[in-house]
Amino acid sequence: MMIVVMKSDATVKQTSTVIKKIQELGFEPHLSKGEEKTIVGMVGSGKKVEPEIFMAIPGVDSVVPILKPFKLASREFQKRPTIIPFNGFTIGGDEVIVMAGPCSVESREQTLEAADAVVKAGAKVLRGGAYKPRTSPYSFQGLGEEGLKILKEASDRTGLAIVTEVMSPDKVELVAKYADILQIGARNMQNYSLLEAVGKSTRPVLLKRGMMSTIEELLMAAEYILANGNPNVMLCERGIRTFEKYTRNTLDISAVPIIKQLSHLPVIIDPSHASGKRELVDPMSKCAIAAGADGLIIEVHPHPEEALSDGAQSLHPEEFDKLMIGLKTIAAAVNKKI
């Protein structure tokens, strides 16, 4: 892949000429507009194209090859951070966005109670699983569309945006009908049919890192979504599987600055799944913000001891409230806000 960098004074017509030439050569153009310059990326089969073809077009400043295996997700393609806008807030800017709520949507009462608690503490997004991939086929699998309707009711009541998991390509349209953010779980990080399906959606995507996946594999998974037309992708570090048995997974804090160096996409940390222990969520959340994370996704349940899934890692509402207060100091130290 190469990127064609337009001059700062390039006209719309000149940029259109570049896009037309890319299409004539059998490639797919991807437009990225910065504050000063416009970049046109070309994605395709990998056949060699001489840069001189584009340098002859008026308005072109330079042609740069992208050497990373992930193209559209790389800093080479887009220097500025991707900022994803919502009603009233953005993800990827100078604000740390907290997503919080129960692991599973268990009932209307439980979800509404959780939503009321997390919005009061300062969360901007309600998390909750309507469809739950479980290790055991005998575990609670979620309420399906009924769970989505409950999440939507909670959203309408509190103003919280919704993030929830979609597990198969045929469910993307249904989940997108109710949710603001489509979550791809760790077990589906390399489900390429699903990645392509959410790539064709207009909803932002929260892509979780597979429990045994490298950072490069995570970025390559994001590439599937970006290449299918959806630029609004968030990468989620949720812990990887190691030899350590004291925690559920091992939180790879180093992934935050590494991804920031390699990619322009926002980074979210899931301290709940990473640690698997309620008492570790607070310090891991603070570490994540100090490392430069753009957001957190935290499990909060009104009655964790009664939870149908992940009760041991879910915070009580009062614990979450205390955490949110403590996070403000850490965010301020790295020139961000909660």
ZINORDA-V136215 format. One line per field, one symbol per residue. burial: b if it has 9 or more other C-alpha atoms within 8 Angstrom, else e. A space follows every 10 residues. Layout:
# ZINORDA-V136215
burial: ???
This chain:
# ZINORDA-V136215
burial: bbbbbbbeeb eeebbebbbe ebbeeebbbe ebeeeebbbb bbbbeeeeee eeebbebebb bebeebeeeb bbbbbebbee bbbbeeeeeb bbbebbbbbb bbbbbbeeeb bbbbbbbbbe bbbbbbbbbb bbeeeeeeee bbbeeebbbb bbebbeebeb bbbbbbbebe bbeebbebbb bbbbbbebbe ebebbbbbbb bebbbbbbbb bebebeebbb bbbbbbbbeb ebbbbbbbbb eeeeeebbbb bbeebbbebb eebbbbbbbb bbbbbbbbeb beebbbbbbb bbbbbbbbbb bbebeebeeb bbbbbbbeeb bebbeebbeb bbebebbb
